[in-house]
Amino acid sequence: MVSSRAATVAGYLRELPPERRAVVAAVRKLVRANLPAGFTEVMQYGMISYIVPLARSGTTYNGQPLCYAAIAAQKNAYSLYLMAVYGDPKARRALEDGFKRAGKRLDAGKSCIRFRTLDALPMDVLAPLIGWVAMDDYIAFCARARGR
């Protein structure tokens, strides 16, 4: 699955084969356990996303809620998107150093961590990074990034 048309998280999970659903569910559990207060779980851009509600952030540049984190089952792998890590060099270093200490290979883009198995993720490294930024600080960061 590259992008889902599911309207709900439950619908998204139902679309996945059982073995892929188990991986996404485990990462989802990790995210939900470490997510700062106030973020909402929704389907956005065909992924399970954790967003700042528009009622909290106000109008955004594209009219969409600000995405803080997301999980996707791609065609041949999975992706965990951590926008706060993308926006903070200290968090990025913590991510890279944590993977290295865990003896894991980091396959990352600007905001995503790609992985093929759950064993490829050092959960103890990811947990604090998921909770890295409180919602108000994330809203302020996004506003600064957009020059507001």
C-alpha positions in Angstrom: 0.0 0.0 0.0 1.5 3.3 -1.0 -1.3 5.7 0.1 -4.6 4.7 1.6 -8.0 6.2 0.9 -9.3 5.0 4.2 -11.3 7.6 6.1 -10.5 6.3 9.6 -7.5 4.7 11.3 -9.5 1.6 11.9 -10.3 1.4 8.2 -6.6 1.9 7.4 -5.6 -1.0 9.7 -8.3 -3.3 8.2 -6.8 -2.7 4.7 -3.4 -4.1 5.8 -2.5 -7.8 5.7 -2.3 -9.2 9.3 1.6 -9.3 9.4 1.8 -5.6 8.2 -1.1 -4.6 10.5 0.9 -6.0 13.5 3.9 -3.8 12.6 1.9 -0.6 12.1 -0.1 -1.3 15.3 3.1 -1.7 17.4 4.5 1.6 16.0 1.2 3.3 16.6 1.2 2.0 20.2 4.7 3.5 20.7 3.6 6.9 19.2 0.4 7.1 21.3 2.2 6.2 24.5 4.8 9.0 24.0 2.8 11.7 22.1 2.7 15.1 23.9 -0.7 16.2 25.1 -3.2 17.8 22.6 -2.3 16.1 19.4 -5.1 14.3 17.6 -4.9 11.0 15.7 -6.5 11.2 12.2 -6.1 10.0 8.7 -4.2 12.6 6.7 -2.4 12.3 3.3 -3.2 8.5 3.3 -1.4 7.9 6.6 -2.1 7.6 10.3 -1.2 11.1 11.4 -0.9 13.0 14.6 -1.9 16.6 14.1 -2.4 19.9 15.8 -6.1 20.6 15.5 -6.8 23.8 13.4 -8.8 25.1 16.4 -5.5 25.2 18.3 -3.1 26.3 15.6 -5.3 28.7 13.7 -5.1 29.0 9.9 -2.2 27.2 8.3 -0.4 28.0 5.0 -2.3 25.2 3.2 -5.5 25.0 5.3 -4.5 21.6 6.6 -3.7 20.8 10.3 0.0 20.8 11.1 1.3 17.2 11.1 3.6 16.3 14.0 4.0 12.6 13.3 2.7 9.9 11.0 2.9 6.2 10.3 2.6 4.6 6.8 2.8 1.1 5.4 4.5 1.7 2.0 4.8 -0.8 -0.8 8.0 -2.5 0.4 8.6 -0.9 3.8 7.2 1.3 6.5 7.7 4.9 7.4 7.6 6.8 10.6 7.5 10.6 10.1 8.7 12.7 13.0 8.4 16.4 12.0 9.9 17.7 15.3 13.1 15.7 14.7 13.3 17.1 11.2 13.1 20.6 12.5 15.6 20.3 15.4 19.3 19.6 14.7 19.7 18.4 18.4 16.8 15.9 18.0 18.3 14.7 14.7 21.7 14.1 16.4 19.9 12.2 19.2 18.2 10.1 16.6 21.4 9.3 14.7 23.4 8.7 17.9 20.6 6.5 19.3 20.5 4.3 16.3 24.3 4.0 16.3 24.4 3.0 20.0 21.6 0.5 19.4 23.6 -1.0 16.5 20.8 -0.3 14.1 21.0 1.1 10.6 19.2 4.4 10.2 17.5 4.8 6.9 16.0 8.3 7.0 14.9 11.1 4.8 14.4 14.6 6.0 11.4 13.8 8.2 10.9 10.0 7.9 12.5 6.9 9.2 12.1 4.0 6.8 12.2 0.4 8.1 11.3 -3.1 6.8 10.9 -4.8 10.1 9.9 -3.8 13.7 13.3 -5.1 14.9 15.0 -2.4 12.8 13.6 0.2 15.2 15.2 1.0 18.6 11.9 1.8 20.4 13.8 3.1 23.5 15.5 5.7 21.2 12.3 6.7 19.4 10.1 7.1 22.5 11.7 10.3 23.8 12.0 11.7 20.3 8.2 11.3 19.8 7.6 13.4 22.9 10.4 15.9 22.0 8.3 19.0 21.6 5.2 20.2 23.4 2.3 21.3 21.2 2.6 25.0 21.9 6.3 24.9 21.1 5.6 23.0 17.9 3.0 25.5 16.8 5.5 28.3 17.5 8.3 26.4 15.5 6.0 26.0 12.5 5.0 29.7 12.6 8.7 30.7 12.7 9.5 28.4 9.8 6.8 30.0 7.7 8.1 33.5 8.7 5.2 34.4 10.9 
